[in-house]
Amino acid sequence: MKTFKQFQESAGVRSAVTSSTTGGDPGFQARQQAGLNTKLSGVQKSITKVAGAVTKKVKDAARERLTSQGRMDRYKRETEKATQKTAARQGVAAARKERDDARDAERKSGSVAARLRRLRGKPEEETTPTSEAYDPEVAGRSQIRKQGEGGRIGAERKKSEPERRRMKAVGGGKTAPVGYKPRKDIGQQRQRSTREQQPTQERGSAAAAQAAAAKEERKRAAQARIAARKAGGGDSKPAAKTSSRDTEKAATKLLSTKKPEKKVSPDYKPQKASGMTRGERMSQQRKGEAALKDIMKKQEFSRYERETGQKATGKAKTKLLGRVAKRMAN
């Protein structure tokens, strides 16, 4: 049986062995910590590398998304268009408001004489109500149309620049309202003879006398019918009523300008009728074109074989068919 001292000595040996194997030794703990630090640094480096690669891919994808197919430029253009449309709407609203204000001011302060002067096309200095109602700066910026502007006889009725909806491209992805060219006949009176047929004979001529005689004849016939109806001769057949549309058509035809008849050349010979329907004529034309195309293909292919000594295939055949199509188009 072991003594207590022997038991302590054996227990000390076991504890030393256990400590050396389980890490109680300081050298073992240092080696274990160093290995763990190495592993952690490797993991940290791999995480940093993967994060850098992911960040680069995300940046490249974002850059490609912004620059591909000009999306950024298209976004800018759409933004500019939206801004221009908003400005145009605001300009139209401002112009309408100024016009309404001008009308209200004219109704309040304008006299009858001033309105008559404006309608007759008098200079702007004589139209005192407008100059009194507006400040010079406001009148210069307003959209009010003046009588006789630009040498016109009446007021200009064209829309202002903010009111125009039709746009055109001016370069650089920008658009602007389409302008209007002034007419060449500004300030000239349009003669009535250019729109309506004028009398070709003097008053009291033979045509007028004939029209008066026909009127008298119709009057006598109407009186005779009335006398017969009163005498009991029976009701005469009422005259056919003409509609207002027919009357308007007849008046328009009379008032329209009579154009001189075009002289036909004595050498003109009308084309003889073929007796075929449109479908038959088109079918015959297509057959003729197909036959002509076959002749041209034979010419081109035979010429190619003479010059090269071989048959046309592949690109050469395609080129020859294009030449044939060009000849058919001409």
Disulfide bonds with the S-S distance in Angstrom:
none
